[in-house]
Amino acid sequence: MVQKEQAITQSDELKTQVQTGRSHGRAAAAFVLITVLLDAIAIGMMLPALPKLVEHFVPGDTARAAQIYGLFGMAWGLMQFIGAPLQGALSDRFGRRPVILLSNLGLGVDYIIMALAPSLGVLLIGRLLAGMTAASFSTAFAYVADVTSFEKRAAEFGKIGAAFGLGFIIGPAVGGVLAGIDARLPFWVAAGMSLVNFAYGYFVLPESLAVEQRTAFTWRRANPWGAMRLLLRNRRLFGLATVSFLDSLALISLPATFVLYATHKFGWTDQTVGWAFASTGIGLAIAHALLTGPVVRMIGERGTLAGGLVLGVAGFTLYGVSWDSWVVWAAIPLIALWGLAESAMQSLMSAEVPEHEQGQLQGALASQVALAETVGPLLFTQVYAAAITWGADWAPAGAPYLVAALLQVIAAVIALVATRRG
């Protein structure tokens, strides 16, 4: 009898948390935005820090360090591919709050492991664990879907994208400064941020998924291929998921080849390339945070999705055919406005599944992104290498961005077909 009363009390407390999360949806979503921002900063800090730490273990052998760093990147992407649907399924079963909190705690522990790593093997273990626990961004999207109405989801998803983009502007800059002081210092700072984030969320983050909306955990839904079967549910969802994959794949062209392209074609310095990346990130953050809501209200989610993709086509095409460096700078605002498509696409897809499957949906989409991050670098670097090897008469150095533009054209066509009525 006592156990039954305790269970009823716990259930009532949880229902109160859920109701609090829904009645204060704006505040709860703000908590998640801060979580995403801090996580993105911590992950971004690893971009300049991890190569330096790898070099620490193979001093004087830059080629070997580059090979090892590449393997670390593939390993991290693989763990994202596996971890995203697992965390999504767990959040559908146990709620969003515990998954987000455990992810923050896990990231903090993983960064400490890497900060203390005495060998490459231990560093790899930390990196694998970080890849698994960092997959909580899918749960963040599911949380926002829980606490916001369909009409407001595109704008809220845009804010998550802005927080993520802002984190990746701040993170590498901070990580570079700290790594210049000590190769292990960024890992300690990232660990501190993740643990503070855990403590912050523990006290202020309410649950968003009601008990009656949860679904049983099964490994069939929690593995990448099983999770992505959800994307085959209907023509509309499958079409939008295809657009999402092509969108993610096109994005990889920038980190994969832009440094090589800008220095080869225009003789840009590292500082100029950094300013270009920062400008793109700031533009994307502005588009996500400030423009998504008003644009969706004016032309709807379908129009925002199609318009964003068309702007992406224009931006990548200018990158690909640029004859002077100013053309690249002119293309950056178009690439930034391309970000409008992502939030509209997320909102349209979230409307295709019930509440208790939002975690699985976001996990499946995150696995697609991880797959694009695995395939994309190989695709675009090979296209770039072929273009500069075989001559610019028919294959300009910007060929990777023309391929990205073509992917966006295909995505725009599929988006219009998938979202048409009837």
Secondary structure per residue as TSV (DSSP state, phi and psi in degrees):
chain	resnum	aa	ss	phi	psi
A	1	M	-	360.0	-43.7
A	2	V	H	-62.2	-43.7
A	3	Q	H	-61.0	-39.9
A	4	K	H	-63.6	-43.7
A	5	E	H	-63.5	-39.5
A	6	Q	H	-63.1	-41.1
A	7	A	H	-63.1	-40.7
A	8	I	H	-65.4	-41.0
A	9	T	H	-62.3	-45.2
A	10	Q	H	-62.2	-40.3
A	11	S	H	-64.4	-42.0
A	12	D	H	-63.6	-40.2
A	13	E	H	-63.2	-41.0
A	14	L	H	-66.7	-41.0
A	15	K	H	-62.5	-37.9
A	16	T	H	-63.0	-40.1
A	17	Q	H	-61.6	-45.0
A	18	V	H	-62.6	-45.7
A	19	Q	H	-62.2	-38.2
A	20	T	H	-62.2	-43.2
A	21	G	H	-61.0	-37.8
A	22	R	H	-79.0	-39.5
A	23	S	H	-71.7	-22.7
A	24	H	T	-117.6	47.8
A	25	G	H	-55.3	-39.5
A	26	R	H	-64.2	-44.1
A	27	A	H	-67.1	-41.8
A	28	A	H	-63.6	-41.4
A	29	A	H	-63.5	-34.0
A	30	A	H	-64.2	-38.9
A	31	F	H	-58.2	-44.1
A	32	V	H	-67.0	-38.2
A	33	L	H	-60.1	-42.0
A	34	I	H	-65.2	-39.8
A	35	T	H	-59.9	-47.9
A	36	V	H	-62.6	-42.9
A	37	L	H	-61.1	-49.1
A	38	L	H	-65.8	-40.2
A	39	D	H	-63.4	-42.3
A	40	A	H	-65.9	-38.8
A	41	I	H	-61.7	-46.0
A	42	A	H	-61.9	-44.0
A	43	I	H	-67.1	-40.9
A	44	G	H	-62.8	-31.5
A	45	M	H	-63.3	-23.3
A	46	M	H	-73.5	-22.3
A	47	L	H	-59.1	-49.5
A	48	P	H	-85.6	-22.0
A	49	A	H	-80.7	-42.0
A	50	L	H	-63.6	-44.0
A	51	P	H	-58.5	-38.4
A	52	K	H	-66.1	-37.5
A	53	L	H	-71.5	-36.8
A	54	V	H	-62.2	-43.7
A	55	E	H	-60.6	-29.7
A	56	H	H	-60.9	-32.2
A	57	F	H	-87.3	-16.8
A	58	V	S	-130.4	64.5
A	59	P	T	-60.7	134.8
A	60	G	T	81.4	0.4
A	61	D	-	-122.5	78.5
A	62	T	H	-63.4	-39.6
A	63	A	H	-61.6	-45.1
A	64	R	H	-64.0	-40.9
A	65	A	H	-62.0	-40.0
A	66	A	H	-64.5	-41.1
A	67	Q	H	-62.7	-45.0
A	68	I	H	-64.8	-41.8
A	69	Y	H	-62.3	-38.8
A	70	G	H	-62.2	-41.3
A	71	L	H	-65.7	-37.7
A	72	F	H	-61.9	-40.4
A	73	G	H	-64.0	-42.1
A	74	M	H	-64.5	-40.4
A	75	A	H	-64.2	-41.8
A	76	W	H	-62.8	-43.7
A	77	G	H	-63.4	-38.4
A	78	L	H	-63.8	-41.8
A	79	M	H	-67.6	-33.5
A	80	Q	H	-63.0	-43.1
A	81	F	H	-59.5	-40.5
A	82	I	H	-80.6	-42.1
A	83	G	H	-75.4	-32.0
A	84	A	H	-60.9	-51.8
A	85	P	H	-67.5	-30.2
A	86	L	H	-64.2	-46.8
A	87	Q	H	-66.7	-36.0
A	88	G	H	-62.4	-44.3
A	89	A	H	-66.3	-39.3
A	90	L	H	-64.5	-37.7
A	91	S	H	-70.4	-30.8
A	92	D	H	-68.5	-27.8
A	93	R	H	-90.0	-46.4
A	94	F	H	-108.2	-4.4
A	95	G	-	104.4	161.8
A	96	R	H	-76.7	-39.3
A	97	R	H	-55.5	-53.1
A	98	P	H	-63.8	-33.5
A	99	V	H	-68.8	-43.8
A	100	I	H	-63.4	-43.9
A	101	L	H	-66.1	-45.2
A	102	L	H	-65.6	-32.6
A	103	S	H	-64.9	-44.1
A	104	N	H	-62.0	-44.0
A	105	L	H	-63.1	-43.7
A	106	G	H	-62.6	-41.2
A	107	L	H	-62.3	-41.5
A	108	G	H	-60.2	-44.8
A	109	V	H	-64.7	-40.9
A	110	D	H	-63.3	-42.3
A	111	Y	H	-65.7	-33.4
A	112	I	H	-66.0	-41.6
A	113	I	H	-58.2	-44.4
A	114	M	H	-69.4	-35.6
A	115	A	H	-64.2	-32.4
A	116	L	H	-95.9	-3.6
A	117	A	-	-53.7	123.3
A	118	P	S	-89.6	-7.1
A	119	S	S	-152.5	167.1
A	120	L	H	-63.7	-34.2
A	121	G	H	-61.3	-45.8
A	122	V	H	-67.6	-38.3
A	123	L	H	-61.1	-40.0
A	124	L	H	-64.7	-41.4
A	125	I	H	-59.2	-45.6
A	126	G	H	-60.9	-39.7
A	127	R	H	-66.7	-38.7
A	128	L	H	-63.9	-44.6
A	129	L	H	-65.1	-38.0
A	130	A	H	-63.8	-40.4
A	131	G	H	-62.0	-39.0
A	132	M	H	-68.7	-47.5
A	133	T	H	-76.4	-25.0
A	134	A	G	-73.8	-4.6
A	135	A	G	-74.3	8.6
A	136	S	G	-74.3	-5.7
A	137	F	H	-60.4	-32.7
A	138	S	H	-63.0	-37.9
A	139	T	H	-67.9	-33.0
A	140	A	H	-62.8	-42.6
A	141	F	H	-62.7	-41.1
A	142	A	H	-64.0	-39.0
A	143	Y	H	-59.9	-47.8
A	144	V	H	-63.2	-37.7
A	145	A	H	-62.2	-33.3
A	146	D	H	-67.7	-39.5
A	147	V	H	-102.4	3.0
A	148	T	S	-125.8	150.0
A	149	S	-	-72.9	161.7
A	150	F	H	-58.4	-38.2
A	151	E	H	-64.7	-26.2
A	152	K	H	-102.5	-2.2
A	153	R	H	-65.4	-41.1
A	154	A	H	-58.3	-43.8
A	155	A	H	-65.3	-41.2
A	156	E	H	-69.3	-39.6
A	157	F	H	-62.3	-35.6
A	158	G	H	-62.3	-36.5
A	159	K	H	-66.9	-37.1
A	160	I	H	-63.5	-43.8
A	161	G	H	-60.8	-38.1
A	162	A	H	-66.1	-43.1
A	163	A	H	-62.8	-41.5
A	164	F	H	-64.0	-46.0
A	165	G	H	-64.8	-40.0
A	166	L	H	-64.3	-38.6
A	167	G	H	-61.9	-35.7
A	168	F	H	-81.7	-7.2
A	169	I	H	-85.9	-46.3
A	170	I	H	-72.8	-43.8
A	171	G	H	-55.3	-56.1
A	172	P	H	-60.6	-35.6
A	173	A	H	-64.8	-47.5
A	174	V	H	-65.1	-43.3
A	175	G	H	-61.2	-38.5
A	176	G	H	-64.5	-41.9
A	177	V	H	-65.2	-46.0
A	178	L	H	-67.3	-39.1
A	179	A	H	-65.5	-28.1
A	180	G	H	-68.1	-24.2
A	181	I	H	-83.0	-48.6
A	182	D	-	-157.8	134.9
A	183	A	T	-62.2	-25.7
A	184	R	T	-95.8	-11.8
A	185	L	H	-60.6	-42.1
A	186	P	H	-58.7	-32.1
A	187	F	H	-68.6	-39.0
A	188	W	H	-66.4	-42.2
A	189	V	H	-65.8	-42.7
A	190	A	H	-61.6	-39.9
A	191	A	H	-62.3	-44.5
A	192	G	H	-61.6	-41.8
A	193	M	H	-63.1	-42.9
A	194	S	H	-66.7	-39.4
A	195	L	H	-71.6	-37.9
A	196	V	H	-63.7	-39.4
A	197	N	H	-61.0	-41.5
A	198	F	H	-61.3	-47.5
A	199	A	H	-63.7	-41.2
A	200	Y	H	-60.2	-49.6
A	201	G	H	-65.7	-33.9
A	202	Y	H	-59.3	-37.3
A	203	F	H	-92.6	-23.4
A	204	V	H	-120.2	-14.2
A	205	L	-	-90.0	114.1
A	206	P	-	-82.5	162.8
A	207	E	-	-74.1	148.8
A	208	S	-	-115.3	-17.9
A	209	L	S	-108.2	114.0
A	210	A	-	-63.2	151.0
A	211	V	G	-57.4	-42.4
A	212	E	G	-69.1	-13.4
A	213	Q	G	-94.4	-2.7
A	214	R	-	-82.8	160.6
A	215	T	-	-128.7	154.5
A	216	A	-	-64.7	145.2
A	217	F	-	-81.7	130.2
A	218	T	-	-137.0	145.6
A	219	W	H	-66.7	-23.1
A	220	R	H	-63.3	-36.4
A	221	R	H	-86.2	-21.3
A	222	A	H	-90.4	-11.1
A	223	N	S	-92.7	156.6
A	224	P	H	-55.5	-46.1
A	225	W	H	-71.2	-37.8
A	226	G	H	-65.7	-41.9
A	227	A	H	-62.8	-40.4
A	228	M	H	-73.1	-13.0
A	229	R	G	-63.2	-26.7
A	230	L	G	-58.0	-32.3
A	231	L	G	-70.2	-11.3
A	232	L	G	-93.0	6.1
A	233	R	S	-59.0	-42.3
A	234	N	S	-150.1	167.8
A	235	R	H	-59.2	-40.5
A	236	R	H	-66.1	-47.8
A	237	L	H	-66.7	-41.5
A	238	F	H	-63.1	-42.0
A	239	G	H	-63.2	-44.9
A	240	L	H	-66.1	-36.8
A	241	A	H	-64.6	-37.2
A	242	T	H	-64.5	-41.6
A	243	V	H	-61.0	-42.5
A	244	S	H	-60.6	-42.1
A	245	F	H	-66.3	-45.1
A	246	L	H	-63.2	-37.2
A	247	D	H	-62.7	-46.8
A	248	S	H	-64.4	-39.8
A	249	L	H	-64.6	-42.9
A	250	A	H	-62.4	-37.9
A	251	L	H	-60.8	-33.6
A	252	I	T	-62.4	-21.6
A	253	S	H	-59.5	-29.2
A	254	L	H	-73.6	-57.6
A	255	P	H	-66.5	-25.0
A	256	A	H	-74.3	-35.2
A	257	T	H	-133.4	-9.5
A	258	F	H	-65.1	-40.0
A	259	V	H	-60.4	-46.7
A	260	L	H	-62.6	-44.3
A	261	Y	H	-64.3	-49.5
A	262	A	H	-66.5	-38.0
A	263	T	H	-74.4	-35.1
A	264	H	H	-72.3	-44.8
A	265	K	H	-86.3	-37.9
A	266	F	H	-116.0	-5.6
A	267	G	-	67.6	29.7
A	268	W	-	-66.8	147.4
A	269	T	-	-84.4	169.2
A	270	D	H	-58.9	-36.3
A	271	Q	H	-65.5	-42.3
A	272	T	H	-65.3	-42.4
A	273	V	H	-61.0	-41.5
A	274	G	H	-61.4	-40.6
A	275	W	H	-64.8	-36.8
A	276	A	H	-64.5	-44.9
A	277	F	H	-63.5	-42.6
A	278	A	H	-64.1	-40.5
A	279	S	H	-62.9	-41.9
A	280	T	H	-63.5	-44.7
A	281	G	H	-63.6	-42.1
A	282	I	H	-64.7	-41.9
A	283	G	H	-61.9	-42.6
A	284	L	H	-63.7	-41.4
A	285	A	H	-62.1	-42.2
A	286	I	H	-64.6	-44.3
A	287	A	I	-60.9	-44.9
A	288	H	I	-65.9	-48.6
A	289	A	I	-79.9	-38.7
A	290	L	I	-107.6	-27.6
A	291	L	I	-101.9	-26.4
A	292	T	H	-57.9	-51.5
A	293	G	H	-57.3	-54.5
A	294	P	H	-60.7	-39.7
A	295	V	H	-66.4	-41.7
A	296	V	H	-63.4	-39.5
A	297	R	H	-64.9	-31.4
A	298	M	H	-79.9	-46.6
A	299	I	H	-122.8	4.7
A	300	G	H	80.9	167.6
A	301	E	H	-70.9	-36.7
A	302	R	H	-64.0	-45.1
A	303	G	H	-66.0	-37.7
A	304	T	H	-65.6	-41.5
A	305	L	H	-61.8	-50.8
A	306	A	H	-64.6	-43.4
A	307	G	H	-63.5	-41.8
A	308	G	H	-61.7	-41.1
A	309	L	H	-66.2	-39.9
A	310	V	H	-63.6	-41.2
A	311	L	H	-63.7	-35.0
A	312	G	H	-63.4	-42.2
A	313	V	H	-57.8	-46.3
A	314	A	H	-63.3	-44.5
A	315	G	H	-63.5	-47.1
A	316	F	H	-67.4	-34.1
A	317	T	H	-64.7	-42.7
A	318	L	H	-62.5	-40.6
A	319	Y	H	-56.8	-44.5
A	320	G	H	-70.3	-33.6
A	321	V	H	-106.2	6.3
A	322	S	-	-55.1	129.0
A	323	W	S	-104.7	-6.9
A	324	D	S	-152.3	156.5
A	325	S	H	-63.2	-27.5
A	326	W	H	-66.2	-25.9
A	327	V	H	-65.4	-37.8
A	328	V	H	-63.1	-44.4
A	329	W	H	-63.7	-35.0
A	330	A	H	-68.9	-27.6
A	331	A	H	-79.0	-23.0
A	332	I	H	-58.8	-44.1
A	333	P	H	-60.6	-34.1
A	334	L	H	-67.6	-41.2
A	335	I	H	-63.7	-38.1
A	336	A	H	-63.4	-44.5
A	337	L	H	-69.4	-20.4
A	338	W	H	-57.3	-28.0
A	339	G	T	-61.5	-19.6
A	340	L	H	-59.4	-32.1
A	341	A	H	-64.4	-37.6
A	342	E	H	-62.8	-46.5
A	343	S	H	-66.3	-42.1
A	344	A	H	-62.8	-40.3
A	345	M	H	-64.2	-44.0
A	346	Q	H	-59.7	-44.8
A	347	S	H	-63.7	-44.3
A	348	L	H	-62.5	-39.6
A	349	M	H	-71.2	-38.7
A	350	S	H	-63.3	-26.4
A	351	A	T	-74.0	-12.0
A	352	E	T	-90.3	-7.0
A	353	V	S	-130.6	151.5
A	354	P	-	-72.9	172.2
A	355	E	G	-58.0	-41.2
A	356	H	G	-74.4	-0.6
A	357	E	G	-119.1	8.3
A	358	Q	H	-62.4	-38.5
A	359	G	H	-63.8	-43.2
A	360	Q	H	-63.6	-41.1
A	361	L	H	-60.0	-50.7
A	362	Q	H	-66.9	-33.1
A	363	G	H	-65.2	-41.3
A	364	A	H	-64.4	-41.8
A	365	L	H	-66.7	-38.2
A	366	A	H	-65.8	-34.5
A	367	S	H	-65.6	-37.1
A	368	Q	H	-61.5	-42.5
A	369	V	H	-61.9	-43.9
A	370	A	H	-62.1	-37.7
A	371	L	H	-65.0	-41.5
A	372	A	H	-63.6	-37.6
A	373	E	H	-69.1	-21.6
A	374	T	H	-83.6	-42.7
A	375	V	H	-81.4	-39.8
A	376	G	H	-56.6	-50.3
A	377	P	H	-57.0	-40.4
A	378	L	H	-65.8	-44.8
A	379	L	H	-59.8	-53.9
A	380	F	H	-75.6	-33.1
A	381	T	H	-68.6	-35.0
A	382	Q	H	-69.0	-39.9
A	383	V	H	-62.7	-43.3
A	384	Y	H	-63.5	-46.0
A	385	A	H	-60.4	-42.8
A	386	A	H	-64.7	-39.8
A	387	A	H	-64.6	-44.5
A	388	I	H	-81.1	-15.4
A	389	T	H	-86.0	-41.3
A	390	W	H	-88.2	-5.6
A	391	G	-	108.2	145.8
A	392	A	T	-84.3	-3.9
A	393	D	T	-61.5	-40.4
A	394	W	T	-120.5	-13.7
A	395	A	S	-131.9	89.0
A	396	P	-	-65.2	160.3
A	397	A	T	-60.0	-25.1
A	398	G	T	-83.4	16.7
A	399	A	H	-53.9	-38.5
A	400	P	H	-56.8	-33.8
A	401	Y	H	-79.8	-25.6
A	402	L	H	-69.6	-36.1
A	403	V	H	-64.2	-42.9
A	404	A	H	-61.7	-40.1
A	405	A	H	-62.7	-41.0
A	406	L	H	-62.4	-41.1
A	407	L	H	-60.0	-38.0
A	408	Q	H	-70.5	-34.8
A	409	V	H	-61.5	-47.8
A	410	I	H	-60.5	-42.8
A	411	A	H	-61.9	-41.0
A	412	A	H	-64.3	-41.5
A	413	V	H	-63.6	-47.3
A	414	I	H	-62.4	-40.1
A	415	A	H	-61.5	-44.8
A	416	L	H	-65.0	-39.1
A	417	V	H	-69.3	-44.6
A	418	A	H	-67.5	-30.0
A	419	T	T	-101.4	3.8
A	420	R	S	-72.1	150.9
A	421	R	-	-75.7	148.7
A	422	G	-	77.6	360.0
